[in-house]
């Protein structure tokens, strides 16, 4: 099969979840003899034309001077234009839909017989509160257009799959992200941030409203744990919401914003040695950072929604308000005794059984072959 991945910021990953996914799946498929290409923006630090058997095509992207939100539309357009005119792919895998829809419509992809288009629908993007009402209406229109124009849909979470079935009457293939189970934890790494093993809470997220950082912070400040163990926030603080949170809590001696941590060995050690881990994502999809927390033996306190529950099931403590956060932290020591070891063990088993990268390469290969059979 000849497969291409577009709408990522390239491999090897130096950005985020879709890029990590594209790296693992593309390399895995290439190892099995498939012809795999990944498009990368011209500014990606990796400049070679091949990576572990995967072809890399660098395309100019204006994101650096136009901004990611606007520039990504032009980048995706140029990638798709090149893929359709200069290559002979069997399958185009679209990682998310929010910046590709104008190109889908421009090239009338729904009426193209080859290649086949499959779109990963990601989360419920129009519910992201970082968008103003006009942008949210536009993104909702894009969602409808993605459903209309894609040959096939992918959902990375069963809650997302149910949503598209109920709202649009369209089936989607459940194919999740993956995670590796780590064993190279190093407590010495914690000294970089003056942390002590098992003596801090951790929250890792993009600092945006829909990730409910404020809920965790307010609940923590009102709890008996405030001042006993600090709350460490990992994530860039240069977003408008991030700056707002730093203004509100940046001077608090027990709340520490440490910025992004992009070395995975370091980040996984910081996760592993936390006393408990907050996961506040709420607008859908299977979040890669949640899988990584599960794989890092974290005791997880999760925002209560169908997407997180589809992954964590009964192996987390759930909250839906700052008051609930306060209540659960007030009794955290009892919960640790009752369920921490069991939850960690169960989550590790889920990662092994359902979210290993090897299993996901298998499932994607089978799915792509099935797609081609449907075409025939």
CORGI-V805585 format. One line per field, one symbol per residue. ss: DSSP state (a for helix, b for strand, c for the rest). psi: psi as a letter, one per 40 degrees, with the letter a starting at -180 (. if undefined). A space follows every 50 residues. Layout:
ss=???
psi=???
This chain:
ss=cbbbbbccccccccccaaaaaaaaaaaaaaacccbbbbbbbccccccccb bccbbbbbbcccaaaacaaaaaaaaaaaaaaaaaaaccccbbbbbccccc aaaaaaccaaaccccbbbbbccccaaacccccaaaaaaaaaaaaaaaaac cbbbbccaaaaaaaaaaaccccbbccccccccccccaaaaaaaccccccb bbbbccccaaacaaaaaaaaaccccccccbbbbbcccccaaaaaaaaaac ccccbbbbbccccaaaaaaaaacccbbbbccccccccaaaaaaaaccccb bbbccaaaaaaaccccbbbccaaaaaaaaacaaaaaaaaaaaaaaaaaaa aaaaccaaaaaaaaaaaaaaaaaaac
psi=ihiihififiiihfcadddddddddddddddeeihhihhiidehdheiei hfehhhhhihheddeeiddddddddddddddddddeigidhhhhgiedee ddddddefddehdhiihhhhebagdeeheeiiddddddddddddddddei diihheiddddddddddefhiihhhiiiiihiefihddddddefihhefi iihhihgideefdddddddddeieehedhihhhhiheeiddddddddded eheehhheaihehdddddddddeidihhheheeiihhdddddddeefihh hihgidddddddbefihiieidddddddddfdddddddeddddddddddd ddddeiddddddddddddddddddd.
